Amino acid sequence: MNFSSPTSPVNKYEKSRSGLRLPVCFSKLRLPSRGQCVVIILACAFASFVLLGRPLQEPDTSLKNQFLNTFRRNSGINRGSGVASNNDESSWFWKSYYPPEVVDTVLDWENATRQSKDVRAKAAFVAVVQESSMYNLRATMRDIELRFNNAHGYPWIIMSERPFTSVFRKWIKASTKSQVYFGQALSDEWNEPTWVNTKIVEKVAIKMSNDKVLHGESVSWRKMTRYNAGFLAHHPLLKDIEFYWKVQPGSRYQCNIDGDPFEMMKRDDKKLSFAVTGYESENTMLNFWRVVREYIEYNKQSILPSNQTIYPWILDRNIKDEAYISTLQSQMGEYWGEFNECVVWNNFIIVSLDFLRSKPYTEFFHYMDKTGGFFYERWGDAPVQTVAAALFLKRDQVHYIKNMGYDSSIGSNCPVEKEAYSRLQCTCNLARSLAASSTSCTPALIKLQDSHNI
């Protein structure tokens, strides 16, 4: 048999004029010349530029609404359910949308507590964290679960400025039997506002870093504390919550929790509970009190009388300059004085969301925020919330949890009574407790509150 014969069924290939061996079925086709190839390449390049280089168009409104409605059905969101703080629900959605398995947007209270054993208030544990804090957060969660929440079942809300990975969510969910929700802050609320000059912030951060100011170099810390102070309470996941327990990753709870603090706060009309106080660093808030004085000067109608609040606790009136005293009295009235820098450390607080969402608190926060002090000076959320509590809460609405065995990098609290230490199975170090330390403002606050109750 002649295997070289072009008509042989075995010889399936022929040589093209370019020397390539082509299937017989393509042997009659004519390949383009070099000139034709150049024309084709240029045409393809032009088509790619037209199709890929043009600006993206706004999604079709009907398709956008259809997609949003599908998301609502899948995630349990209904129109008017409070997905956004404003009325532009779809705007909030498209700014911060991620698939439902990545970011939660609504906490259904009945679903959140369907397996709970003893929940007596609409409350949750809330942590604003970076993903790198996973192991520290797990350690703190395990403390709280073992010392308290295993017997109750309050849900957890974990927040950040970006979605958490599946690995993070898996490990955090494994730390508790309660429901866990993973939320994301809106970028408009997390990032620097438009009135803040970021170049100045960078220079300030570098200077504070050189001066060894705690967190002074960190812009992300500034964003987080500002978000905690003014926006966290308005996130949709907290919409139906009455109280939240702020959780700091890496902090330790070293005593069984005495009773149910959430129930106590609701029953006794407490708005702010804490365990540790201290002095804020003066070099982080050089103009803080000047702005507070200005707010007081123009907003006395929204502030409670100082003899009904903890306001005297944050005052320093040891001023020798009579002319300056006269100036302060003229500006501030009964609230005159300097800031003694005492603050409630809010690494651990249990706080009323009605308070944080109230008109006086919200107006106070925005007044402070407009100055840019969170970024230009590194104001923390602790002094802002402490001063707000001193201005707007009644004295007996602020509560010191004396038997909270709490330990963190900035200080600790440990029950001093042997009976409580033994009953609550504490392991905290009494020597580290700040309750009676000279670096704590707690004794002065207790004295003020006791005198009020006499």
Secondary structure as UniProt FT lines:
FT   TURN            3..4
FT   TURN            6..7
FT   TURN            9..10
FT   STRAND          13..15
FT   TURN            17..18
FT   STRAND          21..23
FT   HELIX           24..26
FT   TURN            27..28
FT   HELIX           34..53
FT   HELIX           61..75
FT   TURN            79..80
FT   HELIX           89..96
FT   TURN            100..102
FT   HELIX           109..112
FT   TURN            113..115
FT   STRAND          123..128
FT   HELIX           131..133
FT   HELIX           134..147
FT   HELIX           149..151
FT   STRAND          156..160
FT   HELIX           166..173
FT   TURN            174..175
FT   STRAND          180..184
FT   HELIX           187..190
FT   TURN            194..195
FT   HELIX           198..210
FT   TURN            211..212
FT   TURN            214..217
FT   HELIX           219..230
FT   HELIX           232..234
FT   HELIX           236..238
FT   TURN            239..240
FT   STRAND          243..246
FT   TURN            249..250
FT   STRAND          252..253
FT   HELIX           261..268
FT   STRAND          272..274
FT   STRAND          277..279
FT   HELIX           282..284
FT   TURN            286..287
FT   HELIX           288..298
FT   HELIX           300..302
FT   HELIX           306..308
FT   HELIX           311..314
FT   STRAND          315..316
FT   HELIX           322..332
FT   HELIX           333..335
FT   STRAND          338..339
FT   STRAND          342..344
FT   TURN            346..347
FT   STRAND          349..352
FT   HELIX           353..356
FT   HELIX           359..369
FT   TURN            370..372
FT   HELIX           373..376
FT   HELIX           381..392
FT   HELIX           395..397
FT   STRAND          398..400
FT   TURN            402..403
FT   STRAND          406..408
FT   TURN            409..410
FT   STRAND          411..413
FT   HELIX           418..423
FT   TURN            424..425
FT   HELIX           430..432
FT   TURN            435..436
FT   TURN            438..439
FT   HELIX           442..453
//
